[in-house]
Amino acid sequence: MIPIARPQMGEDEKQRVWEAMASGSLAQGPRVAELEEQFAAFIGVGHAVATSSGTTALHLALLGLGVGEGDEVVTVPFTFIASANSILFTGARPVFVDVDERDFTMAVDQLEAAITPRTQAIMPVSLYGQPADLVAIGDIAQRHGLAIVEDAAQAHGAAIGERKSGSWGAGTFSFYPTKNMTTGEGGMITTDDGELAERVRLLREHGMKVRYHHDIVGYNFRMTDLAAAIGLAQLPKLPGFNDRRRAIAARYDAELRGVVTPAVRPGVRHVYHQYTIRVRDRDAFADRLKERGVGSAIYYPIPVHRQKPFVALGYGDQRYPVTDRLTAEVLSIPVHPSLSDDEVATVIGAVNETAAELGSLEAATAR
Ligand SMILES: Cc1ncc(COP(=O)(O)O)c(C=O)c1O
């Protein structure tokens, strides 16, 4: 079976983790600081603050911006639940805007209608490795005096023109094992705002600049040096990983038939955390792919506003028609950098044969 993800762990990772273990620096230490410096340089921002996960990065970024009780943050319902949960953690209320059918990111033409006097921030999600339309969102944010927290958990190295995801306002990343680079578990906040970086550092460590002198109520959201050691081995390989993902995606774009392939906006560098097609009869499609030896996954089968905790909060009756349709049609197929050319050909054959059996999505839409 060709798996949907395959983390790349090599000798460099082993060596660096072993060095960290042998040094005795196991919790946050010099390797975390080194990874922060290198990641900030990679994204092209002044500051990067490492955290224990992508979820805690989102949570801290919002707290650092002063988001809390009584505030609203605008985000999308077509995402992993952590985006919206991080808003709830602060006491603020998520306000959802539907996504664009073509690129799966925030529908910018619907954004302004969701902004109220309570809105403090906009949280676009750069889903599957394609940056949200941050140029347009940045303009709207500026006009309304709002902060941006880009959920770039899936977009390491993605860019609009030369400007990378994570360099608008605050960006947050995840280093979960399936991501374009990993630290096991881990996250990162990136920003050019020195004061925000300072606040999130304080919040990350129990509000403590001087040992056991606590200025504010904070958290333990630190990354370990063991995790950072893995990250230091992965980061130099990230551009190569992304190039391979993009090359595989280009073959899929050219050779897949009978399914809707993902659209990329002009001038955008998509890094294909996922290659997500839209298919007819999605569950049967996934079963047939499996029979043909190809793993696949659904990101995400239930939109956030229909998840139980959000239904309990009263979001269940809200309507996001594009999100609802996409959750019924999307299917991600393997695009990880370790796929061989033969495996890529197997995936293409399996998708095309299955689409021929089940009918193309265009045919389904036309009915
Ligand atoms: C869009 C999105 N946001 C947030 C997260 C949360 O990251 P983590 O799993 O590292 O907490 C993820 C990771 O799965 C994600 O895909």
The ligand as a MOL file (V3000), in Angstrom:
LIG
                    3D

  0  0  0     0  0            999 V3000
M  V30 BEGIN CTAB
M  V30 COUNTS 16 16 0 0 0
M  V30 BEGIN ATOM
M  V30 1 C -4.5650 23.7650 9.4620 0
M  V30 2 C -3.9870 23.2850 10.7660 0
M  V30 3 N -4.0270 24.0990 11.8360 0
M  V30 4 C -3.4940 23.7270 13.0080 0
M  V30 5 C -2.8900 22.5120 13.1880 0
M  V30 6 C -2.4100 22.1260 14.5400 0
M  V30 7 O -1.0850 21.7180 14.5820 0
M  V30 8 P -0.5920 20.6210 15.6590 0
M  V30 9 O -1.1740 19.3140 15.2600 0
M  V30 10 O 0.8900 20.6840 15.5290 0
M  V30 11 O -1.0650 21.0870 16.9900 0
M  V30 12 C -2.7980 21.6360 12.0970 0
M  V30 13 C -2.1270 20.3420 12.2410 0
M  V30 14 O -2.5960 19.2970 12.0930 0
M  V30 15 C -3.3780 22.0200 10.8560 0
M  V30 16 O -3.3330 21.2100 9.8090 0
M  V30 END ATOM
M  V30 BEGIN BOND
M  V30 1 1 1 2
M  V30 2 1 2 3
M  V30 3 2 2 15
M  V30 4 2 3 4
M  V30 5 1 4 5
M  V30 6 1 5 6
M  V30 7 2 5 12
M  V30 8 1 6 7
M  V30 9 1 7 8
M  V30 10 2 8 9
M  V30 11 1 8 10
M  V30 12 1 8 11
M  V30 13 1 12 13
M  V30 14 1 12 15
M  V30 15 2 13 14
M  V30 16 1 15 16
M  V30 END BOND
M  V30 END CTAB
M  END
